[in-house]
């Protein structure tokens, strides 16, 4: 049974589309595998084990800039700096 010309073209288009999707996924997969950082799920598990909870709030822009400046030199980064500052503030 012979295929119609349109069916042949549809099959070619599907093959091309699949090939393009495979190469993109492969390319991004390699980059992710080469990256030593933890994926989100693993990071979330580590954070939970340490008792860490995500906490979002809105702050004044000038305050944020000062926090960023200080966090750049803090050994534990922004999270460590905020933990330290908030504990000091709550202690009185």
SVG drawing of the C-alpha trace seen along z (x, -y; Angstrom):
<svg xmlns="http://www.w3.org/2000/svg" viewBox="-2 -53 36 55">
<polyline fill="none" stroke="black" stroke-width="0.4" points="0.0,0.0 1.5,-3.3 1.6,-6.3 0.3,-9.6 2.8,-12.5 1.2,-14.4 1.6,-11.5 5.3,-11.2 5.8,-14.9 4.0,-14.7 6.2,-11.8 9.4,-13.7 8.2,-16.7 7.5,-14.5 11.0,-13.0 12.6,-16.4 10.6,-17.7 11.6,-14.8 15.2,-15.0 15.2,-18.7 13.6,-18.1 16.0,-15.3 19.1,-17.3 17.9,-20.2 17.0,-17.9 20.4,-16.2 22.3,-19.5 20.6,-20.8 20.8,-17.4 24.6,-17.4 24.9,-20.9 22.8,-19.9 24.9,-16.7 28.1,-18.6 26.9,-21.2 28.0,-20.1 25.1,-22.0 22.3,-20.0 19.0,-19.8 16.0,-21.5 14.6,-18.3 18.0,-17.4 18.5,-20.9 15.0,-21.0 15.7,-17.8 18.9,-19.1 17.2,-22.4 14.4,-20.5 16.9,-18.3 18.6,-21.5 15.2,-22.9 15.3,-25.7 12.1,-27.2 11.7,-29.6 10.5,-33.0 9.6,-35.8 8.9,-39.4 9.0,-42.8 11.8,-45.2 12.8,-48.8 15.1,-49.0 17.8,-50.8 17.8,-48.2 18.1,-45.4 21.1,-47.1 22.8,-47.5 22.1,-43.8 23.5,-42.7 26.7,-44.7 27.2,-43.2 26.2,-39.7 29.0,-39.9 31.6,-39.8 29.7,-37.6 31.1,-34.0 27.6,-32.4 26.2,-34.8 22.7,-36.4 21.0,-33.7 23.7,-33.7 23.7,-37.5 19.9,-37.6 19.9,-34.9 22.6,-36.8 20.9,-40.2 17.4,-38.9 18.7,-37.0 20.5,-40.1 17.4,-42.2 15.1,-39.8 17.5,-39.4 17.1,-43.1"/>
</svg>
